[in-house]
Structure formats: structure tokens, C-alpha cells
Amino acid sequence: FANYEKIVDTAKYLKSYIVTFKYAFMTVPLKLLFALFIAYLLNFKIKGINLFRTAYYIPSILGGSVAIAVLWQFLFQNEGLVNTIIGLFGVKPVNWLGSPDYALFVICLLRVWQFGSAMVIFLAALKGVPQDLYEAASIDGAGAFQKFLYVTLPGLKNVIKYVVMITMIQAMKLFTQPYVMTQGGPQNSTRTLVYYIYEQGFQSRNFGYACSVATVFFVIVVTMSLMLKRVIKAD
């Protein structure tokens, strides 16, 4: 019980919650938008379309691997490729991973880049939207945007809810990227809750406190999952 009391009074614990939710609410909408947009484009019958589908899906296969985190760290380091490219346009180098203003943004960008799994789900769902609805909309004079708004989106409503749920849960358990790229810094700006649990349990050897934090985190994730599940079932 003392460990649970300590949770409320720990600034790093509260900060890790803020970082975790900030990361989730930044990445989930952007990832879904990119996945849906690319899936919609790849749904057209174009020559060589399978090559593009494979190319967009490959980053998702790599998942949250250490190798990808190291590669991303190399790209965004002070003398990395990103600063080299923006330097060609006269922009001064940016301390991407050493600045509290940019570090979490870089990690979010990595997660958004891996939108392949959501894209495949949307692509499969798009195949299930009846073509008769598109034909009827064309007869009524609907344009491409109107078809997407009034035919495609309603047909994907349940799938969108499902993807939101799984993407949100995945975002809540972020660990590998902050551990490899920033070690929770700078100034705790990338110390997520899972990283904080690891830090307390395996680095500081506060196993009892780490278990208490993990228990509270488990309850929160389960509660969020049940709420999202109820939303999915709602009409």
C-alpha cells in the first residue's frame, strides 16, 4: 500500500503518463489518416499496384525492432541524413533527439511511418464495400470526394473503430524506441509509462513499486479497452 501511495506523489510517474497519452493522441489519428488515405489510393486498379502495396507494408513488418530504432536514431542525429538534407536548403541543423521539443515528435514520426498493418486492414475492408453503391452515387452526380465521404467512410465505420482500438493499445505500450533512441530524455520528454516501469524495476531495483505502477497501468489499459469495445458495438 505504501507503494501505491508513493505513486501519486512521484513527479516522474505523472510525467510518464502525460508523455504516454501525448504520444498516443498524436500517433493514432495521424497513423489512421495515412493508412486510410494510402489504402484508398491502392484500391484502384493500376499497373504494378502490388509493388506499391508491398513497399508500404514492409515498414510495418519490421515493427518496433531495435534495428529500426537505431536506423531512425542515425537519420535524426546532429550530423545525420535529415539535417544534411535540410542543410541543402539553408536550414540550420536541428538537435532532434536532444531537444524536449523535438524528441517525442521524432518517435511519433517513426510510429506513423509504420502504418502498413492498418493499411492492409483498410484495404481489405474497401474490397467489401458494394460497388453498386458507387454506381448509384455516380448516377446521382456524386464526385470522387462525395463518394468517399458518403459511401466509403460509412462502409468502413466498424473497421475504423476496430483499428482505433488496436492502434491505441499498441501506442500505450511504447518502450523500444525511447529506450534505444533517447533513454527517456531529454528532460523526461520521452519517458513513457512502460519505460518508467522498466527503469524502476530493473535499473533502480524497486520491484514492489514497479509492480504497483504496472498494476495501475494494467487497470487503465483494460478500462480503456472496455470503453473502446463498447463504442465499437454501438451503432
C-alpha positions as CSV (number, residue, x, y, z in Angstrom):
1,F,0.0,0.0,0.0
2,A,2.9,2.3,0.6
3,N,4.0,1.8,-3.0
4,Y,0.6,2.8,-4.2
5,E,0.7,6.0,-2.0
6,K,4.1,6.8,-3.5
7,I,2.7,6.7,-7.0
8,V,0.6,9.8,-6.5
9,D,3.5,11.9,-5.1
10,T,6.0,10.9,-7.8
11,A,6.6,13.6,-10.4
12,K,8.3,11.3,-12.9
13,Y,5.3,8.9,-12.7
14,L,2.8,11.6,-13.6
15,K,5.1,12.9,-16.3
16,S,5.3,9.5,-17.9
17,Y,1.5,9.3,-18.0
18,I,1.5,12.7,-19.8
19,V,4.1,11.5,-22.3
20,T,2.3,8.2,-23.0
21,F,-1.0,9.8,-23.6
22,K,0.5,12.6,-25.6
23,Y,2.3,10.0,-27.8
24,A,-0.9,8.0,-28.2
25,F,-3.1,11.0,-29.2
26,M,-0.5,12.3,-31.6
27,T,0.2,9.0,-33.4
28,V,-3.2,7.3,-33.5
29,P,-5.1,9.9,-35.6
30,L,-2.1,10.5,-38.0
31,K,-1.5,6.8,-38.5
32,L,-5.1,6.1,-39.2
33,L,-5.3,9.0,-41.7
34,F,-2.2,7.9,-43.6
35,A,-3.3,4.3,-43.6
36,L,-6.8,5.1,-44.8
37,F,-5.6,7.5,-47.5
38,I,-2.9,5.2,-48.9
39,A,-5.3,2.2,-48.7
40,Y,-7.9,4.2,-50.7
41,L,-5.3,5.1,-53.4
42,L,-4.0,1.5,-53.5
43,N,-7.6,0.2,-54.0
44,F,-7.6,1.4,-57.6
45,K,-6.6,-1.0,-60.4
46,I,-3.3,0.4,-61.6
47,K,-0.5,-1.5,-63.3
48,G,2.2,-2.5,-60.7
49,I,-0.1,-1.7,-57.8
50,N,1.1,-4.8,-55.9
51,L,4.6,-3.4,-55.8
52,F,3.4,-0.3,-54.0
53,R,1.3,-2.3,-51.6
54,T,4.3,-4.3,-50.6
55,A,6.5,-1.3,-50.3
56,Y,4.1,0.5,-47.9
57,Y,3.6,-2.7,-45.9
58,I,7.3,-3.6,-45.3
59,P,7.9,-1.0,-42.5
60,S,5.0,-2.5,-40.5
61,I,6.6,-5.9,-40.7
62,L,9.7,-4.5,-39.0
63,G,7.6,-3.5,-36.1
64,G,9.2,-1.9,-33.0
65,S,12.6,-3.6,-33.6
66,V,15.8,-2.3,-32.2
67,A,17.4,-2.2,-35.6
68,I,14.7,0.3,-36.9
69,A,15.1,2.4,-33.8
70,V,18.9,2.6,-34.3
71,L,18.4,3.4,-38.0
72,W,16.0,6.2,-37.1
73,Q,18.4,7.5,-34.5
74,F,21.1,7.6,-37.1
75,L,18.9,9.5,-39.5
76,F,18.0,12.2,-36.9
77,Q,21.3,12.6,-35.2
78,N,23.0,16.0,-35.4
79,E,25.1,15.0,-38.4
80,G,22.5,12.6,-39.8
81,L,20.8,12.5,-43.1
82,V,17.8,14.6,-42.1
83,N,20.0,17.6,-41.1
84,T,22.1,17.1,-44.2
85,I,19.1,17.4,-46.4
86,I,17.6,20.4,-44.7
87,G,21.0,22.0,-44.7
88,L,20.9,22.0,-48.5
89,F,18.0,24.5,-48.2
90,G,19.9,26.7,-45.9
91,V,18.2,25.5,-42.7
92,K,20.4,25.2,-39.6
93,P,20.9,21.7,-38.1
94,V,18.2,20.7,-35.6
95,N,19.0,18.8,-32.4
96,W,16.2,16.4,-33.0
97,L,16.9,13.9,-30.3
98,G,18.5,16.2,-27.8
99,S,15.6,18.7,-27.6
100,P,12.5,18.2,-25.5
101,D,10.5,20.0,-28.2
102,Y,11.5,17.5,-31.0
103,A,12.5,14.2,-29.4
104,L,8.9,12.9,-28.9
105,F,8.0,14.2,-32.3
106,V,10.7,12.1,-34.0
107,I,9.5,9.0,-32.1
108,C,5.9,9.7,-33.2
109,L,7.0,10.1,-36.8
110,L,8.6,6.6,-36.6
111,R,5.3,5.1,-35.4
112,V,3.3,6.9,-38.1
113,W,5.7,5.7,-40.8
114,Q,4.8,2.1,-39.8
115,F,1.1,2.4,-40.9
116,G,1.2,-0.8,-43.0
117,S,-0.8,-3.1,-40.8
118,A,-3.7,-0.6,-40.5
119,M,-3.4,0.0,-44.3
120,V,-3.9,-3.7,-45.1
121,I,-7.0,-3.9,-42.8
122,F,-8.5,-0.8,-44.5
123,L,-7.6,-2.2,-47.9
124,A,-9.4,-5.5,-47.2
125,A,-12.4,-3.6,-45.9
126,L,-12.5,-1.4,-49.0
127,K,-12.9,-4.6,-51.1
128,G,-16.1,-5.3,-49.1
129,V,-17.8,-2.0,-49.9
130,P,-20.5,-2.8,-52.6
131,Q,-19.7,-1.4,-56.0
132,D,-23.4,-0.9,-56.6
133,L,-23.3,2.0,-54.1
134,Y,-20.6,3.7,-56.1
135,E,-22.5,3.3,-59.3
136,A,-25.7,4.7,-57.7
137,A,-23.7,7.6,-56.4
138,S,-22.3,8.3,-59.9
139,I,-25.8,8.3,-61.3
140,D,-26.8,10.8,-58.7
141,G,-23.9,13.0,-59.8
142,A,-21.6,12.5,-56.9
143,G,-18.0,13.3,-57.3
144,A,-14.9,11.4,-56.0
145,F,-14.9,13.2,-52.7
146,Q,-18.6,12.8,-52.2
147,K,-18.3,9.1,-52.9
148,F,-15.6,8.8,-50.3
149,L,-17.5,10.8,-47.7
150,Y,-20.9,9.3,-48.1
151,V,-20.1,5.7,-49.4
152,T,-16.6,4.7,-48.4
153,L,-16.5,6.1,-44.8
154,P,-19.9,4.7,-43.8
155,G,-18.8,1.3,-45.2
156,L,-15.7,1.4,-43.1
157,K,-17.3,2.6,-39.9
158,N,-16.9,-0.6,-37.9
159,V,-13.4,-1.3,-39.2
160,I,-12.2,2.2,-38.3
161,K,-13.4,1.7,-34.7
162,Y,-11.6,-1.6,-34.5
163,V,-8.3,-0.1,-35.9
164,V,-8.6,2.8,-33.5
165,M,-8.8,0.3,-30.6
166,I,-5.8,-1.9,-31.5
167,T,-3.7,1.1,-32.5
168,M,-4.4,2.9,-29.2
169,I,-3.4,-0.2,-27.2
170,Q,-0.2,-0.6,-29.2
171,A,0.6,3.1,-28.6
172,M,0.2,2.8,-24.9
173,K,2.9,0.1,-24.6
174,L,5.6,2.1,-26.3
175,F,9.1,1.2,-24.9
176,T,11.7,0.1,-27.5
177,Q,12.1,3.5,-29.4
178,P,12.6,5.7,-26.3
179,Y,14.9,3.1,-24.7
180,V,17.1,2.9,-27.8
181,M,16.9,6.5,-29.2
182,T,16.7,8.8,-26.1
183,Q,16.8,6.7,-22.9
184,G,13.7,8.6,-21.8
185,G,15.3,12.0,-22.2
186,P,15.8,14.8,-22.7
187,Q,14.3,16.1,-19.5
188,N,12.0,13.1,-19.3
189,S,10.2,14.2,-22.5
190,T,10.2,10.6,-23.9
191,R,9.9,8.6,-20.7
192,T,6.8,6.6,-21.3
193,L,5.0,4.7,-18.6
194,V,6.3,1.3,-19.7
195,Y,9.9,2.7,-19.8
196,Y,9.3,4.1,-16.3
197,I,8.2,0.7,-15.1
198,Y,11.4,-0.8,-16.6
199,E,13.5,1.9,-15.1
200,Q,12.1,1.4,-11.6
201,G,12.1,-2.4,-11.7
202,F,15.3,-3.3,-13.5
203,Q,17.5,-0.3,-13.0
204,S,16.6,1.0,-9.6
205,R,15.6,-2.5,-8.3
206,N,12.3,-1.1,-6.8
207,F,10.4,-4.2,-7.8
208,G,7.5,-3.6,-5.4
209,Y,7.0,-0.1,-6.6
210,A,7.4,-1.1,-10.3
211,C,4.7,-3.8,-9.8
212,S,2.4,-1.3,-8.3
213,V,2.8,1.1,-11.2
214,A,2.3,-1.8,-13.7
215,T,-0.9,-2.8,-11.9
216,V,-2.4,0.7,-12.1
217,F,-1.3,0.8,-15.8
218,F,-3.0,-2.6,-16.4
219,V,-6.3,-1.4,-14.9
220,I,-6.2,1.8,-17.0
221,V,-5.5,-0.1,-20.3
222,V,-8.2,-2.7,-19.5
223,T,-10.7,0.2,-18.8
224,M,-9.8,1.9,-22.0
225,S,-10.2,-1.3,-23.9
226,L,-13.6,-2.0,-22.5
227,M,-14.7,1.6,-23.2
228,L,-13.5,1.3,-26.8
229,K,-15.1,-2.1,-27.2
230,R,-18.4,-0.6,-26.0
231,V,-18.0,2.2,-28.6
232,I,-17.3,-0.4,-31.3
233,K,-20.5,-2.3,-30.5
234,A,-22.6,0.9,-30.5
235,D,-24.4,1.8,-33.7
